[in-house]
Amino acid sequence: MQDRYAGDIGDFGKFQLLRLLFKHTSYKLTQLWFKYPDESHNSDGLHINYFDKVKGFDSILEEKLLNISQNNRSIKALEEAELLANISYFSKEIPFSLEDRKEWFTEAMNTTLKSDFILTDSDNGIATKFNKKLQDIELMDYSLYNKRVKQGKYIFLDEIDALYDFKASLIIYHHLNRTMAHDKQITILLENLNSKYKNVIAIKHKPYSPRVYFILCQNGSIYKELKDKLTIFELDYSLHWKLFHLN
């Protein structure tokens, strides 16, 4: 996540989803921003003229993000907007070397000790490698850290494992790419994640540049609760959202 993205359509979708999942619950959520230095080589983050497309979805969220997008585009502004109850944030900028990255990640994990859910919000999502021959998507771990350009924009498999072992359910942001059709990417990653963690759901946010949230539920009851909520959510907002699950 970069400050320059704050308040864009991706943030609207993310907080719309979170406010749906955690409204009227006592779950404690920690958001790990994976904060990355602002870049200037492209026009990413300019999708802030979207409010007519989401009018009536969530009036409080609309008002607060409109203010942020016009006046103060920063992670800090999102944190201070009080978009959710029972949420805490870790926003220390991510370092580049693997040694420093491990120290940063240990510090991040220590902020999640009392969390029921952990959201990872890296720029590009899960570090993956496309296997063209097998038409598969492999999840990358630290052994391939230096083979991934701009590593700070990704979460690695070692980190997913460590967070999942804390017995919290995970919500992992992932940005889809052009290696294959988006829905096929989601299906492959859903199957790969489910084979390792079980009880995995995916929901795609479709506007502009499609992105997906993989939810790794710690048990079957949480899985059922979230799947039921997301089924209704998808029906209500099918223009922008699409749900994926294996059972």
N, C-alpha and C positions, 0 to 999 in steps of 0.2 A: 504494500500500500504506500502510495506517495501522497504528500499533502495536496498536490495539484489535482488529484482525483476527487477530493472531498466534495460531497454534494452532487455528484454526477448520477446518471441513471443507475449505475451499479450500486451505489450507496442506497438509493431509494429502494431498489429491489431487495437488497440485503436486509435493511431494517424493516421493510414491509414483512418479509419472511420471519424475521426474529420476533417482531411484535405479535405476529400471529401465533407462533409456536409457544411463546412464553407469557403471553397475556393471561392473567388470572391463574398463574402458577407460582409456586414458591421455589422453583428451580433457580440455582445460582449459575450464572454464565460468566465466563472470562473470555474476552476477545484479545487474541494475540495479533497485533497489527502487522508484524513482519515489516516494520517501517523501512522504506528504501528511499535514498536521496532523490529529490526531484530531478527528472531528466528534461531535456528540452529539444531532443532530436526528432520528436514527432508531435502530432496534435492530439494524442490520447488525453482523455479527461475533459474534452470539450462538449460532451453530451449533457449539457445543463439546460437546454431549451426543450425539456421533455414534459413540463408540468401539465400542459393541456392533455397529454396522452394518459395521465394517471389521475386526472381530476376526479375526486370523489372516492378514491381508493382508501386514503387515510389522511384526513384533513390536517391533523396535528403534524404528521410527518411531512406533508407537503409544505406547510408554513415554515417549519424549522429548516428544512433543506433548501428552500428557496432563499431564505435569509443567508444561510451559509454560502450558497453558490454565488450570491451577489456581493457579499461583504467580507467573508473571511474563510477562504477555502483552506482548511487545515484539519489534521487529525484531532488536534486539541479542541477545535470548535465542535466537532462531532461528539467528542466525549462530554463536553460541557452542555450540550443541547438536551441532555437527560431524555434520550429517546427510548430508554428501557429502564425498568426497575430491576434491582438485583443483578446488575452487570458491573464488572470491573474490567479495566483495560491494562495491557502492557504495551507501551509505545516507544520503548528504547530502540534507537536506530540499529538496524542489523549490520554487523561487521562483515568483512570480506573473507578473511582467512578462515580455514576450517578450525584451527585451534581457538581463535577468538569466537567463532560461531558456536562452538560447543559451550563455551563459558556463557555466552549470551543466552543460549537455549536453556541451560541449567537455571539461570536467573528467571527466564520466562516461565519455566515449569513451576518454580517455587511460588509464583503468583496464583497458581491454579489449584492449590492443595485442597481447598474447600469447595471446588466447583463441581456441579452436576453435569455441566456441558462446557466444552471448550471450542471456541471458533478460531480457526487459523485463517488469516486474511493476507496471504502472500500475493504479490502482483499477478503471478502466472499460475499459482496453484501447485499441484503435485509435480515434482521433477519426474519426467517420463522420457522414455526412449522408444521411438516407433520402430518396430520390427517389420520391415516391408515384406520380407519373404513369408513370414508367418501371419501377416496382417494382425499383429498383436501390439499391445502397448505395455512396455515393461516399466515397472516402478523402480526408480533409481535410489540407491542408498549412498552412504558417505564414501564408499569405495570408488564411486564415480563422480565425486564432488567436483574435482577439477576438470571433468569433461563436460560439465554443464556451464555454459556461458551465463554470466550475471547470476551467480548462484543465490544471491540474496533475494531474488524474485520467486524462489521456490521453497516448498517444504519437502524434505527428504524422508524416505521410508523409515530411517532410524528415528526420526522425530515423531512420526505418526505412531510408531510402536511404543515409544516412551510415553507419550501422552495417553494413549489407550490403556497402557498398564497402570495409569493412575486411577483407573476405574471410573473415569468420566466418559460420557458419550461425546463424540467429536463431530463438529460441523466443519468440513473442509471446502474452502472456496477453490474452484478450479476454472481457469480460463481455457476455453476450447480453441483448437488451432486448425490448420488447413491440411493436415495429413490425411484425413478421411472425413466422411460426412459426420456432422456433429452428433447426431443420435447414435451412430455406430460407435463413436468414441466413448460416449457415455455408457453404452451397453457393455463394451469391453472392460472399461475401468470398473463399472459396477460389479461385474462378474469376478474380476481379479481381486477387488477389495473384499467382496463377500466371501470368497474362498478362504481368505485369511482372517477376517474379523467377524463375519456373520452379521445378520440383522442390519444390512446396509440399504439405505434408501438414497435416491438421487432426485433432485428437482432442478430443471433447467429454467433459467431466466432468459427470455428470448430477445428483448429489444436491442437494437443496434449491434453490439458485439456479444454473441451468446456466451453465457457462463453457466456453470453448474455448481450446486452444493451437494456434496456427498455427506450423508449423515450416518455415522457409525454408532449404532445404538448398543449400549452395554448389555441389554437383555431383551427378551421377547416382549415384555409388557411395555417397555418404552417404545420399542419398534411399533407395536400395534397402536399405541396412543398417538404417535407422530404420524403414522401412515393414515390413520383415520382423519386427523386434522388436515393433512396435506391433500387428501382426496377431495375434501370439501373446498379447500383453498384453490386447487386446480380448477374445479368446476366454476368457481366464482370468478377466477381471473385467467381463464384459459387462453386469452389473447397473448398473455405475457409469460405464462408458466406451463411447464409440462413435467409430469411426475413419472418416475421410473422405479420399479421394484421387481423383485424376482419371485415373490409369492404373496 
